[in-house]
Amino acid sequence: MSGQERRARRDLAYRVAAHDGLPHPVQVSAAAALEAIDQGLDAERAEAAMRDLGLTVFGSRRGR
């Protein structure tokens, strides 16, 4: 993952994690994505965490 892509993913995950109006599972998933991106050692782990974040967001939207 390029540095630019890492920064974009991190910015998105940070905004989601910090948004008070979001369901707690979405915030937790975003925080996990931030941790994976910040560690930067395993691109596959970071990609999986972002994918999980997307699925968590999707799941929370379906439950409305």
C-alpha distances in whole Angstrom, upper triangle without the diagonal:
4,7,8,6,6,10,11,10,12,15,15,16,18,20,21,21,24,26,29,30,28,29,28,26,23,23,23,20,18,19,18,14,14,15,12,10,12,13,9,11,10,6,9,11,9,9,13,14,13,14,17,17,18,21,22,23,24,26,28,28,30,32,34
4,5,5,6,9,10,11,12,14,16,16,18,20,21,22,24,26,30,31,29,30,30,28,25,25,25,22,20,20,20,16,16,17,15,11,13,14,11,13,12,10,13,15,12,12,16,16,15,17,20,20,20,23,25,24,26,29,30,30,32,34,36
4,5,5,6,9,10,10,12,14,15,16,18,20,21,22,24,28,29,28,29,29,27,25,24,24,22,19,19,19,16,14,16,14,11,11,13,10,13,13,11,15,16,13,14,17,17,16,18,21,20,21,24,25,25,27,29,30,30,33,35,36
4,5,5,6,9,10,11,12,14,15,17,19,20,21,23,27,28,26,28,28,27,24,23,24,21,19,19,20,16,15,17,16,12,13,15,13,16,16,13,16,17,14,14,18,17,15,18,21,19,20,23,24,23,25,28,28,29,31,33,34
4,5,5,6,8,10,11,12,14,16,17,18,20,21,25,26,24,26,26,24,21,21,21,19,16,17,17,13,13,15,14,10,12,14,12,14,14,11,13,14,11,11,14,14,12,14,17,16,16,20,21,20,22,25,25,26,28,30,31
4,5,5,6,9,10,10,12,14,15,16,18,20,24,25,23,24,24,22,20,19,19,17,14,15,14,11,10,12,10,7,9,11,8,12,12,9,12,12,9,10,13,12,11,14,16,15,16,19,20,20,22,24,25,26,28,30,31
4,6,5,6,9,10,10,12,14,15,16,18,22,23,22,24,23,23,20,18,19,17,14,15,15,12,10,13,12,9,9,12,11,14,15,13,16,16,12,13,16,15,13,16,18,16,17,21,21,20,23,25,25,26,29,30,31
4,5,5,6,9,10,11,13,14,16,17,21,22,20,22,22,21,18,17,19,17,13,15,16,12,11,14,14,10,12,15,13,17,17,14,16,16,12,12,15,14,11,14,16,14,15,18,19,18,20,23,23,23,26,28,28
4,5,5,6,9,10,11,12,14,16,19,20,18,20,20,18,15,15,15,13,10,12,12,8,8,11,11,8,10,13,12,15,14,12,13,13,9,9,12,10,8,11,13,11,12,15,16,15,17,20,20,21,23,25,26
4,5,5,6,9,10,10,12,14,18,19,17,19,18,18,15,13,14,13,9,10,11,8,6,9,9,6,8,11,11,14,14,13,15,13,10,11,13,11,9,13,14,12,14,17,17,16,19,21,21,22,25,26,27
4,6,5,6,9,10,11,12,16,18,16,19,19,18,15,14,15,14,10,11,13,11,9,12,13,10,11,15,14,18,18,16,18,17,13,14,16,14,12,15,16,13,14,18,17,16,19,21,21,21,24,26,26
4,5,5,6,9,10,11,15,15,14,16,16,16,12,12,14,12,8,11,12,10,9,13,13,11,13,16,16,19,19,16,18,16,13,13,15,12,10,12,13,10,11,15,14,12,15,18,17,17,21,22,22
4,6,5,6,9,10,13,15,12,14,14,13,10,9,10,9,5,7,9,6,6,10,10,9,11,14,14,17,17,15,16,14,11,12,13,10,8,11,11,8,10,13,12,11,15,17,16,17,20,21,22
4,5,5,6,9,12,14,13,15,14,14,11,9,11,11,7,7,10,9,7,10,12,11,11,14,15,19,19,18,19,17,14,15,16,13,12,15,15,12,14,17,15,14,18,19,18,19,23,23,23
4,6,5,6,10,11,11,13,14,14,11,9,12,12,8,10,13,11,10,14,15,14,15,18,19,22,22,20,22,20,16,17,18,15,13,16,16,12,14,17,15,13,16,18,17,17,21,22,21
4,5,5,9,10,8,10,10,11,7,6,9,9,6,8,11,10,10,13,15,14,15,18,19,22,22,20,21,18,16,16,16,13,11,14,13,9,11,13,11,10,13,15,13,14,18,18,18
4,6,8,10,8,10,9,10,7,4,7,8,5,6,9,9,8,11,13,13,14,17,18,21,21,20,21,18,15,17,17,13,12,15,13,10,13,15,12,12,15,16,14,16,19,19,20
4,6,9,9,11,11,12,10,7,10,11,9,9,12,13,11,14,16,16,16,19,21,24,24,23,24,21,19,20,20,17,16,18,17,14,16,18,16,14,18,19,17,18,21,21,21
4,6,6,9,10,12,10,8,11,12,10,11,15,15,14,17,19,19,19,22,23,27,26,25,26,23,21,21,21,18,17,19,18,14,15,17,15,13,16,17,14,15,19,19,18
4,6,8,9,12,10,8,12,14,12,13,16,17,16,19,21,21,22,25,26,29,29,28,28,26,23,24,24,20,19,21,20,16,18,19,16,14,18,18,15,16,19,18,17
4,7,9,12,10,10,13,15,14,15,18,18,18,21,23,23,24,27,28,31,30,29,29,27,24,25,24,21,20,21,19,16,17,18,15,13,16,16,12,13,16,15,14
4,6,8,7,7,10,11,11,13,15,16,16,19,20,21,22,25,26,28,27,26,26,24,21,22,21,18,16,18,16,12,13,14,11,9,12,12,9,10,14,13,12
4,6,6,7,9,10,11,13,15,16,17,19,21,21,23,25,26,29,27,27,26,23,21,22,20,17,17,17,15,12,13,13,10,9,12,11,7,10,13,11,11
4,5,5,6,9,10,11,12,14,15,17,19,20,21,23,25,27,26,25,25,22,20,21,19,16,16,17,14,12,14,14,10,11,14,13,10,13,15,14,14
4,5,5,6,9,10,11,12,14,15,17,18,20,21,23,25,23,23,22,19,18,18,16,13,14,14,11,9,12,11,7,9,11,10,8,12,14,12,14
4,5,5,6,9,10,11,12,14,15,16,18,20,21,23,22,21,20,18,16,16,15,12,11,12,10,7,9,9,6,6,10,9,8,10,13,13,14
4,5,5,6,9,10,10,12,14,15,16,18,20,22,22,21,21,18,16,17,16,12,12,14,12,9,12,13,9,9,13,13,11,14,17,16,17
4,5,5,6,9,10,11,12,14,15,17,19,21,20,20,19,16,15,16,15,11,12,14,11,9,12,13,10,11,14,14,13,16,18,17,19
4,5,5,6,9,10,11,12,14,16,17,19,17,17,16,13,12,13,11,8,8,10,7,5,9,9,7,9,12,12,12,14,17,17,18
4,5,5,6,9,10,10,12,14,15,18,17,16,16,13,11,12,12,8,8,10,9,6,9,11,9,9,13,14,13,15,18,18,19
4,5,5,6,9,10,10,12,14,17,16,16,17,14,12,14,13,9,10,13,11,9,13,14,12,13,17,17,16,19,21,21,22
4,5,5,6,9,10,11,13,14,13,14,14,10,9,11,10,7,9,11,9,8,12,13,12,13,17,17,17,19,22,22,23
4,5,5,6,8,10,11,13,12,11,12,9,6,8,8,5,6,9,8,7,10,12,12,13,16,17,17,19,21,22,24
4,5,5,6,8,10,13,13,12,14,11,8,11,12,8,9,12,12,10,13,16,15,15,18,20,19,21,24,24,26
4,6,5,6,9,11,11,12,13,10,8,12,12,9,11,14,13,12,16,17,16,18,21,21,21,24,26,26,28
4,6,5,7,8,8,8,9,6,5,9,9,7,9,12,12,12,15,16,16,18,20,21,22,24,26,27,28
4,5,5,8,8,8,10,8,5,8,10,8,9,12,13,12,15,17,17,18,21,22,23,24,27,28,29
4,5,8,10,11,13,11,9,12,14,12,12,16,16,15,18,20,20,21,24,25,25,27,29,30,31
4,6,8,10,12,10,9,12,14,12,14,17,17,17,20,22,21,23,25,26,27,29,31,32,33
4,6,7,10,9,8,11,13,12,13,16,17,17,19,22,22,23,25,27,27,29,31,33,34
4,7,9,9,9,12,13,13,15,17,18,19,21,23,23,25,27,28,29,31,33,34,36
4,5,5,6,9,10,11,13,14,15,17,19,20,21,23,25,26,27,29,31,32,34
4,5,5,6,9,10,11,12,14,15,17,18,20,21,23,24,26,27,29,30,32
4,5,5,6,9,10,10,12,14,15,16,18,20,21,22,24,26,27,29,31
4,5,5,6,9,10,10,12,14,15,16,18,20,21,22,24,26,27,29
4,5,5,6,9,10,11,12,14,15,17,18,20,21,23,24,26,28
4,5,5,6,9,10,11,12,14,15,17,18,20,21,23,25,27
4,5,5,6,9,10,10,12,14,15,16,18,20,21,23,25
4,5,5,6,9,10,10,12,14,15,16,18,20,21,23
4,5,5,6,9,10,11,12,14,15,17,19,20,22
4,5,5,6,9,10,11,12,14,15,17,19,21
4,5,5,6,9,10,10,12,14,15,17,19
4,5,5,6,9,10,11,12,14,16,17
4,5,5,6,9,10,11,12,14,16
4,5,5,6,9,10,11,12,15
4,5,5,6,9,10,11,13
4,5,5,6,9,10,11
4,5,5,6,9,11
4,5,5,6,9
4,5,5,7
4,5,6
4,6
4
